[in-house]
Amino acid sequence: MLHFGPEEVEHAAKDLPAALQKIVARALRQNPADRYPSADDMRYDLRDFLHARQGRPYGAKDAEAELSDILKEASDLRKLTAHPDVEKGVFPLPPDLKGDEPGGVH
């Protein structure tokens, strides 16, 4: 699993609407007491965000179409770009898989 800090999250979310950035920021706060108390609470804020958007409401059919588009685009790996901070195709091995210990994976 890759670990990203607050700077990386802010960089990735910079193009999101301010209201959605606020939801993401709250969900990822360092102190658990400052985060959403439950997924249900976060869902309500996300729902409010979607309903407040300009234009028509965002519903299940919209989500299904958007997911379909995302999966179609993601299915062609040649179109995917690596995050600028990660070299494409090279991920560090987690410590438990490096094989440094006896009986480790080599």
C-alpha positions in Angstrom: 0.0 0.0 0.0 1.3 3.4 -0.9 1.1 6.1 1.8 0.3 9.7 0.9 0.6 12.7 3.2 -1.6 15.8 3.3 0.4 17.5 0.6 -0.2 14.8 -1.9 -3.9 14.7 -1.1 -4.2 18.5 -1.4 -2.4 18.3 -4.8 -4.7 15.5 -6.1 -7.8 17.3 -4.9 -6.9 20.8 -6.0 -9.3 20.7 -9.0 -12.2 19.6 -6.9 -14.9 22.1 -5.9 -14.2 23.7 -2.6 -17.2 22.0 -0.9 -15.9 18.6 -1.9 -12.4 19.5 -0.8 -13.8 20.3 2.6 -15.4 16.8 2.8 -12.2 15.1 1.8 -10.2 17.1 4.2 -12.5 16.3 7.1 -12.4 12.6 6.2 -8.6 12.5 6.2 -7.8 14.7 9.3 -5.0 13.3 11.4 -6.9 13.3 14.6 -9.7 10.7 14.5 -11.9 12.8 16.7 -11.9 15.5 14.0 -13.0 13.1 11.2 -16.5 12.0 10.4 -17.9 9.9 13.3 -19.3 7.4 10.8 -19.5 6.7 7.1 -23.2 7.5 7.3 -22.3 11.1 8.4 -19.9 11.5 5.5 -22.5 10.1 3.1 -25.0 12.8 4.2 -22.4 15.5 3.4 -21.6 13.9 0.0 -25.3 13.7 -0.8 -25.8 17.4 0.2 -22.9 18.3 -2.1 -24.3 16.4 -5.0 -27.8 17.9 -4.5 -26.4 21.4 -4.3 -24.6 21.2 -7.6 -25.8 23.3 -10.5 -28.0 21.5 -13.1 -29.9 18.3 -12.6 -29.6 16.0 -9.6 -27.0 13.3 -9.7 -28.6 9.9 -9.2 -27.9 6.2 -9.6 -28.0 6.3 -13.4 -25.5 9.1 -13.5 -23.2 7.2 -11.1 -23.5 4.1 -13.2 -22.6 6.0 -16.4 -19.7 7.7 -14.8 -18.3 4.5 -13.4 -18.7 2.8 -16.7 -16.7 5.6 -18.4 -14.0 5.4 -15.7 -13.6 1.6 -16.1 -13.5 1.9 -19.9 -10.7 4.4 -19.7 -8.9 2.5 -17.0 -9.1 -0.7 -19.0 -6.6 0.6 -21.5 -3.4 0.7 -19.3 -1.5 2.5 -22.1 -3.7 5.6 -21.5 -3.1 5.7 -17.7 -0.4 8.1 -16.5 1.6 7.5 -13.4 1.5 10.0 -10.6 4.4 12.4 -11.1 6.0 11.3 -7.9 5.8 7.6 -8.7 7.7 6.0 -11.6 5.4 4.0 -13.8 5.5 0.3 -12.9 7.9 0.6 -10.0 6.5 0.3 -6.5 8.5 -0.2 -3.3 8.1 -3.5 -1.7 6.5 -3.5 1.8 9.0 -4.4 4.5 7.3 -7.7 5.1 7.9 -8.8 1.5 11.5 -7.7 1.1 12.9 -11.0 2.2 15.4 -9.5 4.6 14.5 -11.9 7.3 15.0 -15.7 7.4 12.1 -17.3 5.6 11.2 -14.1 3.9 10.0 -13.9 0.3 12.8 -13.6 -2.3 
